[in-house]
Amino acid sequence: MGVPEQLADRMSMAEQHEYLRATFSRRTMIRGGAVTIGAVTGGAFVPGAVAQAAVPTRATAPATETVDGALVAPFGRHLAYGNDPRTEMTVSWQVPVAVKKPFIRIGAHPWDLSRKIDAEVRTLYTPAGVGAGADHTQYYLHAKLSHLRPGQTYYYGVGHQGFDPAAAHLTGTLGTFTTAPDHKKAFTFTAFGDEGVGYHGLANNSLLLGQNPAFHLHAGDIAYADPTGSGQSSDTGFDARVWDQFLAQTESVAKSVPWMPAYGNHDMEAWYAPHGYGGEEARWNLPDNGPDKKNLPGVYSFVYGNTAIISLDANDISFEIPANLGLSGGTQTTWLETQLKKYRAAKDVDFVVVFFHHCAYCTSTAHASEGGVRQEWVPLFEKYHVDLVINGHNHQYERTDVIKGGKVTKKLPIGGTAYPETDGVVYVTAGAAGRSLYAFSAPLSYEGHEKEVESVASFVNTKSGKVDETVTWSRVRYLDYSFLRVDVTPAAKGRYATLTVRGIAETGDRIDHFTVARRAK
């Protein structure tokens, strides 16, 4: 049961959040007394703290004292960098019921896991009647590791009382991760958006492993527990249990490759918090160096080798889906410019890559382009010569020519090279990770099947609605499941460092490739 549609249309996400909380009142929903703060907020858990329940919650698992930990196996492991990928990593996972004393073991060798660190528990409760799911409690665990050695591979195992990964019969549950180097070196990263749960997402994940990426970027619309995606409490079909399936599906990659998400419109789940991100805060532990950790938990940056990565929340500036429009009050855009200025001045940073959900430039017949992004962020991308922008939202692969001021400054054929300092910015829509595909109005054109057209009829979402436009910047259009691979090669001083960008289909075929070159500092 959500907010009635006639009310939802007149209410902000925060107002709908309060309406839902009042509807599922303490009188009708609470089954117990004190609960952890994590269960109350769906957000950060304060270890050892309790509070009288002010919102619906109850434990659906048996009492902790009666659970035999030996019968409970962790699942859904996923990694994320801390603020400094050279020395910080968070390992996160789930358990199906409450357990005692969760922890992580870590060491430089699989036979030496003597270092044991307590884990943080974040409990997320979803009552029956919120969306399509049944009464459900999820237990997310996080262990934040610091003071690690740069460029070091570590072995780890997650467990709890009764389940010790160091035991001989459980060593098969161990995972590994490698911290970022403290110097420039060649590396690969991958990216896509709009994955969800299903065969195609699983197939793309399998291919990701073969690329041996240092990290993976997910450009929003992660699991699709909210299939409607309007960011409203009246969204139909919401089912929190989809996240259990998603994290199990991605574990084969995410247990060893840091999985760094940005949040899309399907990631705003209105039940958990006024801004819709309470559930995400329970599931993920991302860098906290953004402008507003409370309202914008998916906004952050990090540096790997010679490349700075910036994750943005386009829900804050989206005219098309305005549930969180204006959430930051402009602080995100101010922060973005500060980051771009800082990274362009950093002597060890050659490339700046920005990723987020809504597309700045796309000709999909579904969502096409977001005017809010063009208005707020594109001028900054151009001012600071951003090297690559990666988006999702539209379920297809599309790549632009080099753009500046809304116009093509240089055609970028398949196999071509762009020079951002003089040419402009290249935008890639990589939203075909797994969800059902959209469509193009123009003929497909991709590697081995190129079909150049003079212009494409499309539209842009503005504050006053959709506005038709005819564009000349659409260079590559591919309509099947795919992801992005980026190979980063540093260069000696005075020579060119390069980003070699490849679009790779679910079949393993290459559908696009181009190079971004920048003279090293």
BELCOR-V227160 format. One record per helix or strand of 3 or more residues. SS is the DSSP state (hx for helix, st for strand). FROM is the first residue (numbers start at 1). TO is the last residue. If there is no record, write none. Layout:
SS|FROM|TO ; SS|FROM|TO
This chain:
hx|5|8 ; hx|13|23 ; hx|26|29 ; st|34|36 ; hx|37|41 ; st|50|52 ; hx|64|66 ; hx|69|71 ; st|75|81 ; st|89|95 ; st|103|107 ; st|115|118 ; st|120|126 ; st|136|145 ; st|153|160 ; hx|168|173 ; st|175|178 ; st|187|192 ; hx|199|210 ; st|215|219 ; hx|242|254 ; st|258|262 ; hx|265|267 ; hx|278|283 ; st|300|304 ; st|307|311 ; hx|314|317 ; hx|322|324 ; hx|331|345 ; st|351|355 ; hx|371|383 ; st|388|391 ; st|397|400 ; st|402|404 ; st|407|410 ; st|427|430 ; st|456|462 ; st|465|471 ; st|474|478 ; st|482|489 ; st|496|505 ; st|510|519
